[in-house]
Amino acid sequence: MEWETVIGLEIHTQLATRSKIFSGAPTQYGAEPNTQACAVDLGLPGVLPVLNAEVVRMAAMFGLATHSTVAPRSVFARKNYFYPDLPKGYQISQFELPIVHDGYLDIELEDGSSKRIGITRAHLEEDAGKSLHESYLGKTGIDLNRAGTPLLEIVSEPDIRSAKEAVAYMKKIHSLVRYLGISDGNMQEGSFRCDANISMRPKGQQAFGTRAEIKNINSFRFVEQAINYEVERQVMLLESGATVVQETRLFDADRHETRSMRSKEEANDYRYFPDPDLLPVELDAAFLEAVRKTLPELPDARKARLVSEHGLSEYDAAVLTSSRELADYFEAAVQAAGGAGKLTANWVMGELSGALNKGDGDITNSPVSAAALGGLLLRIEDGTISGKIAKQVFEAMWKGEGPADDIIEQQGLKQISDSSAIEGIIREILDNNPKQLQQYRGGQEKLFGFFVGQVMKASQGKANPKQVNELLRKLLDS
């Protein structure tokens, strides 16, 4: 039997506020355990939650950026369950009336086509604390610093049909929330993670199969591995005549497998009801229009503009707009390079990215600024140096030896563009290689590359390559 995979993702995005969703406690990462949890976060008697207005603005930004409806009225509810890292015994979330609903994002597939993934809803909620197992032999420690941290939970429609589509969608959401500035998207710190709901059904069947949910996956690679394992597990069960159990599972990154955690809860298990301590959130058209005006140029629009303005390929534009910081760097470098879009794209994606990867660096702390790289590319464009010499200059710039112009001057790297000087070098090479000259004129045209190499070697790489090719061809054929 042929099977169809059905996947829906619930992405938990930590919002980049300085304080928590219902209290003034800080949200900085890495603080000592239980030093950033106040009386509200701990659920102590007599305290009341107060909604952080910034989380509402950020949620509205996301809704507008994903073609969603931003609800004029949304309600916070209590989601009741007991767990050691949930101090109040309930989580404040949104249930029947979320702040964002009915949107979509278009993702690009490996074959170059695009696919639309529906967004069912995005709702605001508070995070729970964290259970610590590693440092306590036979015991569990509780760190409540994360309790009350603001989250936007983004729930997709079950429109995803493979692990690769799931990763593409997750990356698109990750890029978007960073472009909007509403989350740092740091997966290592727990700012961006997802739950994957997976089920199988015979191809052509409309009804969904029984789903299993894999909780708290915090890397794109792990999402792909977890989904592929779970698909294989469910298919094996179904084809052996067994049934898939609706349950919550965990992904073991060391063993690359999922394992059962607990039976899957339904909404009625949580006994949702409107939180009596929080008023409904009501947003008017003026508020939404003000938020709309703060939206930056979004990735898809920016990608299309880079293609039209700079003549980039769809692939290059997609890479350069994968993060807002990279796109900003590219555009600043293009401006400094006098508008040399394709050349700048090649260098940003090539030499610069390679150097950053070697040093585990990030575009935001590159030793070579966008203006400095543009200055180097300007010297390639005006013929001062060749592309080969430029790589040598770039290495010196990376080591902090100064701007391109200073390095070129100090090291005597200016390109030789004097036709008579280049012609003199060529004639000397031809005189010193009579055998190869005779072979070339006898029909072995591949020796043209040999002569080019000899000329460049004799000029220490400084001869203008274009002039070398033109003059060499003229003298060889004369």
QUIQUIGI-V31564 format. One record per residue. PSI is psi in whole degrees, 0 to 359 (none if undefined). Layout:
BEGIN
PSI
PSI
END
This chain:
BEGIN
141
134
148
132
135
122
138
140
140
106
126
113
120
126
143
54
157
339
171
174
328
11
172
8
145
163
15
142
145
6
160
143
137
28
354
35
116
184
325
314
327
352
34
153
142
0
154
142
145
123
133
116
332
327
328
316
317
319
320
320
314
316
315
326
345
24
29
169
124
115
132
339
122
158
137
141
163
124
107
121
158
129
146
328
14
90
323
343
3
157
134
120
192
140
276
329
81
164
335
138
160
65
194
161
144
130
156
134
168
332
7
350
170
158
140
126
122
146
111
312
161
120
154
144
169
148
160
178
195
133
133
122
331
323
1
109
113
7
170
131
151
123
116
16
324
345
123
358
135
131
147
113
119
116
120
161
159
56
356
136
3
165
322
322
321
317
318
318
315
319
324
318
317
313
319
313
331
321
317
342
19
352
147
348
19
107
329
330
3
12
345
114
167
157
135
124
122
134
163
149
151
141
133
343
138
324
142
152
181
132
153
145
127
122
148
60
129
29
153
321
318
326
313
315
315
316
314
319
315
322
313
319
314
321
318
318
310
321
343
0
0
178
153
132
135
115
169
133
159
151
124
106
335
321
358
47
160
153
154
139
308
165
147
128
153
167
323
343
334
352
55
140
153
136
121
347
354
129
156
150
120
124
133
173
327
320
313
324
322
321
318
323
342
355
133
174
125
160
315
319
321
320
313
321
319
324
314
321
322
2
27
157
161
320
311
317
323
318
315
339
11
335
150
322
318
318
319
317
312
312
325
322
320
316
317
334
8
24
13
79
309
317
317
317
316
319
320
317
341
269
313
310
322
317
321
318
321
323
12
38
181
151
333
341
33
133
337
114
166
319
321
318
318
322
322
315
330
325
335
316
320
5
7
319
161
168
324
314
326
324
323
319
319
317
319
320
319
326
359
26
5
182
166
313
318
317
317
316
311
323
5
48
7
140
141
116
9
114
320
323
317
319
323
318
317
314
322
319
316
320
325
352
61
324
312
326
317
320
319
313
347
2
355
75
343
344
351
317
325
313
320
314
319
320
315
323
316
329
6
34
8
346
140
114
321
315
322
312
316
312
322
316
319
316
324
323
357
none
END
